């Protein structure tokens, strides 16, 4: 029986564990939090810090694993790439490439060096050096931790006087205590966040979404709604696919899933914002699998274990799908999510609630503060926009 190690223990891993078990795979989940939910469903739990690549390698060797993934778990990606390389196991890319992709500062530098559309950006490990460069950037700017996901620690800064506070916010969310400052790109339409798939370095499954935000959220840069397929003009989608293929060729990637964020900006150019060699958070791969009939999750497991892959092709969506991130803009104690019965029957395809009555709820500042997700299916874009414009009529969060 093949052994698959999954780094992390979040709920996002449950469909991966379920699919692995269908394939007859023995699943080991690993992190330093034994009470995380995924450990209740795996075959074995390994207590190790997933950001300590040497410790993960030691555990992987002792457990004699056949594959490793950090699906939807951003902090473990570099360790997973390192272990795979050291043990000769399949992974999306080399350890070196993973280090570039996972560090926002290194990634921006790589894009600039190779002629990609890229905002002016620079990485730092202390506020004083950044303050000295205050006039280097075209304001406003975005300040981000180089190594966080889910919009944690990200701040748009309009006024130079507010830069120091934004840096402190970024540093608090950075494991490495490094941050990046970059020009704020004024986007046109919606940003995209979607999971794609390569086979032997070729992008065979390109796709894009509309990622929307809640302007009333505590952090208005945390994704609140995602819609597939994207409303982005086809010429920009084609250009992004070309840019991604160029990137993958330069990095000499192999087969596997990637979460990609991209956008079209007011300068008429399409920009790759982030590329991570893992499945995305917010159950993105699950929704895309449900909406297209292909299984990125199953094939990512097969890839990790050196098993044959399905014939993966560019996706076609059955209607228009929406990933609605349940969240609260105020603190309180969770009571319930009330969904209109007619709305639920007509549009809701999956309810992924991750809180229970009595849980303490905090305002929505990052993906880790969500209450769960709803997968919604519509016939067309007009229906989506009509429903979302009055979503409070159909869904309400009850707090005490």
N, C-alpha and C positions, 0 to 999 in steps of 0.2 A: 504494500500500500504506500502510495506517494505521500510525503509530508509537505504541507504548505505552511509557512510561517507568515502570519499577518501582524504587522506592527500597529499597535494601538488597540483600543477596546471600545470604540464608540459604536453607536447604533448603526452608523453607515456600513459597518462590516457585516451586519446580519445577513443581507442578501448574498454577500460573497461566501459566507460560511454555508448558507443553505445550498447555493449552487455547487460549491466544492463537495459537499456531502453527496449530492446527486451524482457527481462524477466519481464517487468512491474514494475521495481524498481525506486524509487525516489532517485536521486543522489545529495549528498551535497559534494562539493569540499571545502577544507579548507587549507589555508595558509595565509601569511601576505602580499601577492602580488596580489592585486585585478585585475591587468591587465594580469595575466598569462592566457594562451589560454584555458586551460581546464574549467575555470570558465564560458566561453562563451557557453559551451555545457551542463553544469550540470544544475540541476533544482534549485539549491540554492548555494550561496557562503557564507562561514563563515570565517571572518577575525580573524585568530588566528595563533600564532607561533607553527608550528608542532613539534618543539623540546621542547616545554613547556608542559610536559605531564599533569600537573594539569589543565592548561588552556584548553587543548584539551578535557580532561575529563569533565570539567565544561560545555563546549559547547556541547559535545555529550549528556550529561544528559539533558540539556535544549532542545535540538533538538529531543530527544527521538529516537535516532538511533537504528537500529536493527543489524548493522554490521559495521565493520571498516577495511579498507585496507590501506597499504602504498605501493601500487604496483609500482615497479621501482623507488621508491623515498626513498633512503637510510636514510636520516635524520629523517624520521617520523616513522621508524619501532619500535623503543623502545616505543614511545608514543602510537602507535597503539596496541602493546601488553599489555601495562599498562591499557589502556581504556577497551580493551576487557576483561581483567581479573577482573577489578573493576566492570564492568557491567554484567559479566557473559555471554559474547558473544563469539562465536567461533573464535579461532585464531590458527595458526600453532603450537604455543608453549606457555609456560608460560612466564610471564614478566621476571623472573629470567633467563630462557634459552635465551630469546632474548637479554638480557644484555650481556651474555657470547658471543653469536654469533656475536653481532654487535661491539664488542670491540676486535680489533685484538690482543691486549696484553692478555686479559682474555682468548680469544679463544686458543691462542698458549699454555698458561699455562694449560688449560683444556685438550688439546690434549696430552701434555707431561705427565700430571698426570695419564691419563688413557691408556698410552702405544701406542698411535697412532704414525705413522711416522710423525715426526715434526722437523723443523729446530731449532737450538738453537736460542732462542729469549728472549727479555726482554723489558718491558715497562718503560717509563719515563715521567716526566712532566717538566723536565728542562735539559738544555744541559750539565751543569756541572757534574751532576750525571752520565750522559751517557759517557762523556769524561773519567771519572775515570775508566769506564769498557771497555775501548777501546781494551784491550787485551783479554777480555772474549770471543770475537767472533772469528770465523774462517773467515778471510777476503777472498774476498770482502763481503760486507753486503748490505742489502736493508734497507732503512729508510722510514717508512710510518706513516702517521697519523693513530691513532687507529680507527678513526671514519669517514673516507671518502671513497667514491666509485669513480669509473671511473678513477682510477689511478692518481687522483689529489694529488699532494704533495709527490709523490713517487720518490725516487732517489736511483739508484745503486751507491755505493761508493767504488771505487777501492783503494784510498789512504786515510790513516788515517787523513792526514792534511785537507781533504775535508769534514770530518764528521760534523763539526760545521755548515757549510753552508747548508748541507743536512737537518740537524735538524731544522734550521730556515725555510726552505722550507716546511717541514712537519708541523711545528707548525702553519704556515700561513693558512694551509688547514684544520686544526683540530678545530672543534667546542669546544671540551673539553680541548684543549691545552695539549693533551697527544700524545705521539708517541711511536712507537715500532721499535727496531732494531733487525734484524734477519740475520742469515747466508744466503748468496745468494745461492740458490739451482740451480745448473747447470742442466737445463732441457734437456731431450732427446725428439726430436720431438716437437710437438705443445702443448702448454697449452690448457686446456679445460675450457670453460665457457658455462654453459647450465642451463636451468630451469628443475627441477624435481618435482615430486608430491608424497606426502604421503597420505595414507588413514588410519586413526586410528593407526598412528605410523609406518605403513608398507610402505616401499618404493616400490610403484607399477609402477612408471614411471621413471626409471633411463635412463639417456642419457648423451652423451658426445659430444664435438665438437672439432674442431681445431681452436684455437684463434691465429691469426697471427698479426704481428706488422709491422709498416712502419719504417724501420731503419733511414729514412731521416726526420721523424717527429721531431718537437721541443721536444716532450717527446716520446722517442722510446719504452716506456712501456705502451703506450695507445693503446688498441686493435683497429685495423684498418680493419680486415677481420675475419669473423667467418664462419666455414664450418661444415655442418652436413651431414651424421654421421661422427664421428671422425675416424682418421687414427690410433689412439692408438691401440696397440695390445689388443686383446680381454681379455687376462689373466689379464692385468692391469685394464681394465674396470671392470671386475668381482671383482677384489680386491678392487677397489674404491667403488663399490656398497656394498660390505661387510663392509668396513670401515664406509660408510655413515649409513648403517643400525645399526651398533654398536653405532654410535654417536646418532642417533635418539632414540634408546632404552635407552641409558644413560640419555638423556635429557627429556625422556618421552613426546615426541612430539605427536601431534594429526594429523589433516588432513590439507593439504594445499601445496602451491607452495614454492619452495626454489630456489634461484640462487646459484649455486655451481661452484667454480673455483678449478681446480685440475691439477696436472702435474705428469709426470714420470721423474725421475732424473737419473743422471749418476751413482748413487750408486745402480741402479736396483730396486728402490722402488717407489711406487706410493704415492703421498702426496695429502691430502685434504688441499687446501690453504685457502679458504674462503667458508662459508656457511651463507647465509642471508635469513631470513624468509620473502621473498618478491619475486616478479618477477624481472628479471634482466633488466638493461637498454638496450639501443640500440634495443628495440623492439624484444627481444629474444623470448618471449612467442608468439608474433604475428607470427614470422617466423615459429616456431615449430608447431603452430596450422595449418598454411597454408601447411606446408610440410608433416604433418602426418594425417590430417583429424580429430584429436582429439582437444578438446578445453580446454586448461589450463585456459584461461581467464574466460570462462563461468563457469567452475567448481570452480575457486577461488571465484567468486562472490557468487555462490550457497553455498559454504562452509561458507563464512562470514555471510550469512543470515540464516544458519541452514536449507537449502533446500537440497533435495536429490541430490546426485552426479551421474554423468554418470559412466558407467563401464570403468574406466581408466586402460589402460594396457601399457606395455612397447612399446614405439613408433617404427613404421616402416616408413622409409622415402621414398617418391616418387621421386627417383633419388637422386642427390646430390645437396644440397642447400647452398647458400652463402649469408651471410649478409655483404654487402660491405659498409663500413662507409665512406661517402663522406667527404673529408677534404682537407684543404689547408696547405701547409708547408711554406706559406709566407703570410704576411698581405696584405690587400687591400680592395677594395670595390667590393662586389659581383655583377656580371653581369648575369652569367648563368651557368648551367651545360649542356654541349653538349654531347649527347649520339648518337652513330652511329645507324641509323634507323634499319639496318639489325640485329645488335647486340641486340637492344631493343626488336625487335619482337621475336627473337629466344630465348633469355635468361631472359629478365627482367620480373618479375612477380609483382613487386610493386615498386613505386618510392615515398619515404617519404621525400620530401625536406622541411626543416624547416627554410630556409632563403629566402629572396626575394631580387630582384634587388635593389641596393642602400645600403644594409646592410653592416656594417663594419665587416670585417673578420679578425680573428687573427690566428696565427699559432696553429697547433693541439697539445695541451698539455694535453687535457682531453676530456672525452666524451661530456662535455658541450660546447666544441669548434667545434663539428662536424657540417656539413652543412645538414646532413640528412643521409638516408640509401637507398640502393638498395637491393631488394630481387632478387637473381638470381637462376635459376634452370637449372641444367645440367643433362645429361644422366649418366655420370660416372665421376670418379675422374680424369681421363686423360684429359677430356675436361676442367674441372675446372683449372687444373694446366697449361694447354696450354693457356687458356684465361687470367688468372691472370698474367702470365709471360709477357704479352704484353697488359695489361689493358689500358695503355695510348693511345693505338690506337683506343679504343672504347669510352672512357670516358675522358672528359677534363673539368677542372674548369676554367671559364673565370673570371678574376678579372680586375678591372680598377686601 
